[in-house]
Amino acid sequence: MIRLFKHYIPHAVILLGLIDLALLVFAGDFAWRLRASQIGMDPGAIAARGWQLAGFAGIILTAMIAVGVYGADALRSMRFATARLLVAISLGVIALAFVDFLFGGQNFWRSTLAYSMVGAIALLVLNRLVAGGVLGASAFRRRVLVLGAGQRAARLRALADRPESGFCIVGYIAMTDMTPDIEESIARSAISNLTRYVENLSVSEVVLALEERRNALPLGDLLRIKTTGVHVNDFSSFIERETGRVDLDTVNPSWLIFSDGFSSGRAISSAAKRLFDIAASSLLLVLSAPVIVLFALLVKLDSKGPAFFRQTRVGLYGQTFDVIKLRSMRTDAEAAGAQWAQKDDPRVTRLGKFIRKVRIDELPQTWSVLKGEMSFVGPRPERPEFVAELEQQLPYYAERHMVKPGITGWAQINYPYGASIEDSRHKLEFDLYYAKNYTPFLDLLILLQTLRVVLWHEGAR
């Protein structure tokens, strides 16, 4: 994987994205030349239309990222990828037409956009047909040797078996005399020189997956392996990198303290984030005001009760604040006390089902962003009643309050809607990853992919 602004991106995704970018530029240039030949115009040098081509390719690629073209499902399913490509390119072309209209120019002709759209779809689908099998081949995956043969090693094997995995495991070494969970593992005593064994297998990374490190940590072997240029990683760091979450089953306080992350040098990033929140929330409140007013009236007509409701949530450093949302449930929804939302929740009104799916009920929360109680991106704020329970049952739950809560977040785009202690545990793993690895780049990635969640109603309940 390649680490970009503290966030890991698979090599295959980077390579696929670069090829897509080149093909988009080619499609845009071909469309221009085709249209120029039809009207008898000199197409001119490619440098003269460089910014138009860059704008076309950049906006389409941004739309592709936003709708999940580079997600795990799209990488392993050609049918899934094609559907997302069609949506992304359509949205991108609409955005380009809007830009051309907004600035009153003739930079993106409708005819060239139509040709570009057809050409881009054909080339990008062909790219996935040709390169898809190659990118998924083991030759493009990192070769990993696992030191350990217990439950942690079994978890790594399951992770490597995923179609979108960026690594393959070339061997397991049982470091203790305990009965191994991995039958094909080799006993450490059967290997005379571990460093040479690593070299012979062309291993690119060694992962320490010991159930118990006491008297089993091969410091001498690991030092020699490290000095030969092979990357050595511990289990928790490897899981964090490969899954984008902090594994609560294996993480300990010392790992959180000494691992990279939770950087104190966030003053500039935090200031930039606040400026973005103020500008974006002000603009969104102005643009969405008619929508909010319209649906507020519809909520009043659909069921008895107020159009809006306030609810206390826990925010930064555990401080409470009130969020405002369009009401999507009956007024007596919590007559018996605070409850988790359920699938097909009977408390949700007819209109409430719709506004929850398209996230219209969340729009008034933009006011909390403008006031500084929330941000656009961050862990979703929970209710005090649930927080008290979750802090008792889930380790490190309080650490998620070290960053400002958000309307959307890393957990929201990676994990479906959950309404239980176990779901909260999984979401906490993603929230801790965000708090640990926050950068403006990660915020941008989350904002873009929130469009995917809204379009396909992922996580809505």
ZIGIHU-V644252 format. One line per field, one symbol per residue. psi: psi as a letter, one per 30 degrees, with the letter a starting at -180 (. if undefined). burial: I if it has 16 or more other ideal C-beta (glycine too) atoms within 10 Angstrom, else O. Layout:
# ZIGIHU-V644252
psi=???
burial=???
This chain:
# ZIGIHU-V644252
psi=lkjjhgkkkkeeeeeeeeeeeeeeeeeeeeeeeeeeeeghkkflkeffgeeeeeeeeeeeeeeeeeggfgleefffjeeeeeeeeeeeeeeeeeeeeeeeeeghaheikeeeeeeeeeeeeeeeeeeeeefeeefflffgkkjkkkjlgbeeeeeeeeeffkegkglkkflkjjflglkkfjeglkkeffjejeeeeeefghkfkkkjhkejfkgfjieeeeeeeeffgkkklleeeeeeeffhlkjffflleeeeeflklhkfhgeeeeeeeeeeeeeeeeeeeeefeeeeeefeeeeefelkllelkkkklkbkggkllklklkkfllfgehfglklkklkhkffkleeeeefeeggeffefffeeeefgflleklkkklkeeeeeeefefkkgefffgflkllelleeeffklkkhleeeeeeeeeeeeeeeegkleeeeeeeeeffeeeeeghkfk.
burial=IOOOOOIOIIOIIOOIIOIIIOIIIOIIIIIIIOIOOOOOOOOOOOOOIOOIIOIIIOIIIIIIIIIIIIIIOIIOOOOIIIOIIOIIIOIIIOIIOOOIOOOOOOOIIOOIIOIIIOIIIOIIOOIIOOOIOOIIOOOOIIIIIIIIIIOIIIIIIOIIOOOOIIIOIIIIIIIIOOOIIIOOIOOIOOOOOIIOIIOOOOIIIIIIIIIOOOOIOIOOIIOIIOOOOIOIIIIIIIIIOIIIIIIIOIIOOOIIOOOOIIOOOOOOOOOOIOOIIOOIIOOOIOOOOOOIOOIIOIIOOIIOIOIOIOOOIIIIOOOOIOIOIIIIIIOOIOOOOOOOOOOOIOIIIOIIOIIIOOIIIIIIIIOIIIOOIIIIIIIIIIIOOIIOIIIOOIOIIOIIIOIIIIIIIIIIIIIOIIOOOOOIIIIIIIIIIIIIIIIIOIIOIIIIIIIIIIOOOIIOI
